Amino acid sequence: MLVLTAFEAFYAIEFSKPSLSWTLSAKGSELCQTLGYHRLASVKNDKQEDFQYKQFLFWSIYFIDKSLSLRLGRPSTIPDWDITVPRPSTNDPHSEPVLAYFVLSIETARCQGNIYEMLYSPNSMTQPDQVKQSRVEALVSDLRNLEAKTWETNVGQRQQASR
C-alpha cells in the first residue's frame, strides 16, 4: 500500500496534479509514521534489506512532502525534529550510483521544508525584520552548501563513470 501511494504521488506530480499528490503524500506520511519508519528504534532490529527498503520508502515520502509543502504553501506533515532514522548515505561502497542523487534530493527537500518554515509559515510572517534577515542568511548558507554537495556529487559520478 505504501509503495503504491508513493508511486501514485510521484505520478501525480509528473502530470501536474499537485493537490492530488499532496493528498497521496499525506497518506504516505501517515502510514510511514504509524509504522514507525521515521524512528530508528522501530526499525533497528530489522534485517538489513528490510531496513533499507523502509528507509527508502520513508525518505521518498519525505522528499515529496517537503517539496510540495513549499510549492503549495502548506506545512509539512513530517516534522524534522521527530525523525531519528538516519538519512541514506553514499558512503556504502556497494551502493548504486543513483543513490548519490537520491541523497541529494533528500537534502534539497530538507532545504525546501526549511524555506517554508522559516520564510512562509504563518509564524515566520509575524517575525521582526532582523529575524527574517537572519533566517534568509541561514537559508542562503544552506543553499550554498547544497550547491557544493551537488557539484561534488556530479564530479564524483563522472569519475565513477570514467572508470
NURO-926799 format. One record per residue (C-alpha): residue number from 1; x, y negated, z. Coordinates in nm, 2 decimals, padded with zeros to 4 digits. Last residue first. Example, Ala and Ser with C-alpha at 12.3 -4.5 7.8 and 13.67 -1.06 7.14 Angstrom:
@k = 2&X = 01.37&Y = 00.11&Z = 00.71
@k = 1&X = 01.23&Y = 00.45&Z = 00.78
This chain:
@k = 163&X = 03.65&Y = -00.40&Z = -01.45
@k = 162&X = 03.50&Y = -00.70&Z = -01.64
@k = 161&X = 03.16&Y = -00.66&Z = -01.49
@k = 160&X = 03.30&Y = -00.67&Z = -01.13
@k = 159&X = 03.47&Y = -01.00&Z = -01.21
@k = 158&X = 03.16&Y = -01.15&Z = -01.36
@k = 157&X = 02.96&Y = -01.04&Z = -01.06
@k = 156&X = 03.21&Y = -01.20&Z = -00.82
@k = 155&X = 03.21&Y = -01.53&Z = -01.02
@k = 154&X = 02.83&Y = -01.54&Z = -01.02
@k = 153&X = 02.81&Y = -01.46&Z = -00.65
@k = 152&X = 03.07&Y = -01.72&Z = -00.56
@k = 151&X = 02.89&Y = -01.99&Z = -00.76
@k = 150&X = 02.56&Y = -01.90&Z = -00.59
@k = 149&X = 02.72&Y = -01.90&Z = -00.25
@k = 148&X = 02.86&Y = -02.25&Z = -00.32
@k = 147&X = 02.52&Y = -02.37&Z = -00.44
@k = 146&X = 02.36&Y = -02.23&Z = -00.12
@k = 145&X = 02.62&Y = -02.41&Z = 00.09
@k = 144&X = 02.54&Y = -02.73&Z = -00.09
@k = 143&X = 02.17&Y = -02.67&Z = -00.04
@k = 142&X = 02.22&Y = -02.62&Z = 00.34
@k = 141&X = 02.42&Y = -02.94&Z = 00.35
@k = 140&X = 02.14&Y = -03.13&Z = 00.17
@k = 139&X = 01.90&Y = -02.97&Z = 00.42
@k = 138&X = 02.10&Y = -03.10&Z = 00.72
@k = 137&X = 02.12&Y = -03.45&Z = 00.56
@k = 136&X = 01.74&Y = -03.45&Z = 00.50
@k = 135&X = 01.68&Y = -03.34&Z = 00.86
@k = 134&X = 01.90&Y = -03.63&Z = 00.98
@k = 133&X = 01.71&Y = -03.87&Z = 00.77
@k = 132&X = 01.37&Y = -03.74&Z = 00.89
@k = 131&X = 01.48&Y = -03.78&Z = 01.25
@k = 130&X = 01.60&Y = -04.13&Z = 01.18
@k = 129&X = 01.27&Y = -04.22&Z = 01.01
@k = 128&X = 01.06&Y = -04.12&Z = 01.31
@k = 127&X = 00.87&Y = -03.79&Z = 01.29
@k = 126&X = 00.50&Y = -03.78&Z = 01.21
@k = 125&X = 00.54&Y = -03.62&Z = 00.87
@k = 124&X = 00.75&Y = -03.34&Z = 01.02
@k = 123&X = 00.46&Y = -03.22&Z = 01.24
@k = 122&X = 00.22&Y = -03.20&Z = 00.94
@k = 121&X = 00.48&Y = -02.98&Z = 00.75
@k = 120&X = 00.64&Y = -03.15&Z = 00.45
@k = 119&X = 01.00&Y = -03.23&Z = 00.55
@k = 118&X = 01.15&Y = -03.00&Z = 00.81
@k = 117&X = 00.90&Y = -02.70&Z = 00.78
@k = 116&X = 00.87&Y = -02.72&Z = 00.40
@k = 115&X = 01.24&Y = -02.76&Z = 00.34
@k = 114&X = 01.32&Y = -02.49&Z = 00.59
@k = 113&X = 01.10&Y = -02.24&Z = 00.41
@k = 112&X = 01.27&Y = -02.33&Z = 00.08
@k = 111&X = 01.61&Y = -02.28&Z = 00.25
@k = 110&X = 01.50&Y = -01.93&Z = 00.37
@k = 109&X = 01.37&Y = -01.86&Z = 00.02
@k = 108&X = 01.71&Y = -01.95&Z = -00.13
@k = 107&X = 01.89&Y = -01.73&Z = 00.12
@k = 106&X = 01.66&Y = -01.44&Z = 00.03
@k = 105&X = 01.72&Y = -01.51&Z = -00.34
@k = 104&X = 02.10&Y = -01.49&Z = -00.28
@k = 103&X = 02.07&Y = -01.16&Z = -00.11
@k = 102&X = 01.86&Y = -01.03&Z = -00.40
@k = 101&X = 02.13&Y = -01.17&Z = -00.64
@k = 100&X = 02.40&Y = -00.98&Z = -00.46
@k = 99&X = 02.18&Y = -00.67&Z = -00.46
@k = 98&X = 02.18&Y = -00.67&Z = -00.84
@k = 97&X = 02.54&Y = -00.54&Z = -00.83
@k = 96&X = 02.43&Y = -00.22&Z = -00.67
@k = 95&X = 02.56&Y = -00.15&Z = -00.32
@k = 94&X = 02.81&Y = 00.13&Z = -00.26
@k = 93&X = 03.09&Y = -00.10&Z = -00.13
@k = 92&X = 02.84&Y = -00.24&Z = 00.13
@k = 91&X = 02.95&Y = -00.60&Z = 00.19
@k = 90&X = 02.67&Y = -00.74&Z = -00.02
@k = 89&X = 02.44&Y = -00.77&Z = 00.28
@k = 88&X = 02.07&Y = -00.73&Z = 00.33
@k = 87&X = 01.94&Y = -00.96&Z = 00.61
@k = 86&X = 01.94&Y = -00.81&Z = 00.95
@k = 85&X = 01.61&Y = -00.72&Z = 01.13
@k = 84&X = 01.55&Y = -00.96&Z = 01.42
@k = 83&X = 01.29&Y = -01.18&Z = 01.26
@k = 82&X = 01.06&Y = -01.38&Z = 01.50
@k = 81&X = 01.26&Y = -01.71&Z = 01.48
@k = 80&X = 01.22&Y = -01.71&Z = 01.11
@k = 79&X = 00.85&Y = -01.74&Z = 01.13
@k = 78&X = 00.67&Y = -01.52&Z = 00.87
@k = 77&X = 00.33&Y = -01.66&Z = 00.76
@k = 76&X = 00.49&Y = -01.97&Z = 00.61
@k = 75&X = 00.30&Y = -02.29&Z = 00.65
@k = 74&X = 00.13&Y = -02.42&Z = 00.34
@k = 73&X = 00.23&Y = -02.68&Z = 00.08
@k = 72&X = 00.16&Y = -02.46&Z = -00.22
@k = 71&X = 00.52&Y = -02.46&Z = -00.36
@k = 70&X = 00.69&Y = -02.48&Z = -00.03
@k = 69&X = 00.49&Y = -02.19&Z = 00.12
@k = 68&X = 00.51&Y = -02.00&Z = -00.21
@k = 67&X = 00.88&Y = -01.96&Z = -00.19
@k = 66&X = 00.88&Y = -01.87&Z = 00.18
@k = 65&X = 00.61&Y = -01.60&Z = 00.14
@k = 64&X = 00.75&Y = -01.46&Z = -00.18
@k = 63&X = 01.10&Y = -01.42&Z = -00.04
@k = 62&X = 00.97&Y = -01.28&Z = 00.29
@k = 61&X = 00.77&Y = -01.02&Z = 00.11
@k = 60&X = 01.08&Y = -00.91&Z = -00.07
@k = 59&X = 01.28&Y = -00.92&Z = 00.26
@k = 58&X = 01.02&Y = -00.69&Z = 00.42
@k = 57&X = 01.01&Y = -00.44&Z = 00.13
@k = 56&X = 01.39&Y = -00.42&Z = 00.10
@k = 55&X = 01.43&Y = -00.38&Z = 00.48
@k = 54&X = 01.17&Y = -00.10&Z = 00.48
@k = 53&X = 01.35&Y = 00.08&Z = 00.20
@k = 52&X = 01.70&Y = 00.03&Z = 00.36
@k = 51&X = 01.57&Y = 00.17&Z = 00.69
@k = 50&X = 01.41&Y = 00.47&Z = 00.52
@k = 49&X = 01.74&Y = 00.55&Z = 00.34
@k = 48&X = 01.95&Y = 00.50&Z = 00.66
@k = 47&X = 01.72&Y = 00.73&Z = 00.86
@k = 46&X = 01.51&Y = 00.54&Z = 01.11
@k = 45&X = 01.63&Y = 00.48&Z = 01.46
@k = 44&X = 01.69&Y = 00.11&Z = 01.41
@k = 43&X = 01.34&Y = 00.05&Z = 01.25
@k = 42&X = 01.13&Y = -00.07&Z = 01.55
@k = 41&X = 01.41&Y = -00.23&Z = 01.75
@k = 40&X = 01.53&Y = -00.42&Z = 01.44
@k = 39&X = 01.20&Y = -00.61&Z = 01.41
@k = 38&X = 01.08&Y = -00.75&Z = 01.08
@k = 37&X = 00.96&Y = -00.41&Z = 00.96
@k = 36&X = 00.74&Y = -00.39&Z = 01.27
@k = 35&X = 00.45&Y = -00.21&Z = 01.10
@k = 34&X = 00.21&Y = -00.49&Z = 01.20
@k = 33&X = 00.47&Y = -00.75&Z = 01.09
@k = 32&X = 00.52&Y = -00.58&Z = 00.75
@k = 31&X = 00.14&Y = -00.54&Z = 00.70
@k = 30&X = 00.06&Y = -00.90&Z = 00.79
@k = 29&X = 00.34&Y = -01.02&Z = 00.56
@k = 28&X = 00.20&Y = -00.80&Z = 00.28
@k = 27&X = -00.15&Y = -00.94&Z = 00.34
@k = 26&X = -00.01&Y = -01.30&Z = 00.33
@k = 25&X = 00.18&Y = -01.22&Z = 00.01
@k = 24&X = -00.14&Y = -01.09&Z = -00.15
@k = 23&X = -00.33&Y = -01.40&Z = -00.06
@k = 22&X = -00.04&Y = -01.62&Z = -00.16
@k = 21&X = 00.00&Y = -01.44&Z = -00.50
@k = 20&X = -00.37&Y = -01.50&Z = -00.56
@k = 19&X = -00.32&Y = -01.87&Z = -00.49
@k = 18&X = -00.01&Y = -01.88&Z = -00.70
@k = 17&X = -00.17&Y = -01.74&Z = -01.02
@k = 16&X = 00.08&Y = -01.85&Z = -01.28
@k = 15&X = 00.11&Y = -01.51&Z = -01.46
@k = 14&X = 00.46&Y = -01.43&Z = -01.32
@k = 13&X = 00.34&Y = -01.54&Z = -00.97
@k = 12&X = 00.05&Y = -01.30&Z = -00.98
@k = 11&X = 00.29&Y = -01.02&Z = -01.09
@k = 10&X = 00.52&Y = -01.09&Z = -00.80
@k = 9&X = 00.22&Y = -01.07&Z = -00.56
@k = 8&X = 00.10&Y = -00.75&Z = -00.73
@k = 7&X = 00.44&Y = -00.59&Z = -00.68
@k = 6&X = 00.45&Y = -00.68&Z = -00.31
@k = 5&X = 00.10&Y = -00.56&Z = -00.25
@k = 4&X = 00.17&Y = -00.23&Z = -00.43
@k = 3&X = 00.48&Y = -00.17&Z = -00.22
@k = 2&X = 00.27&Y = -00.24&Z = 00.10
@k = 1&X = 00.00&Y = 00.00&Z = 00.00
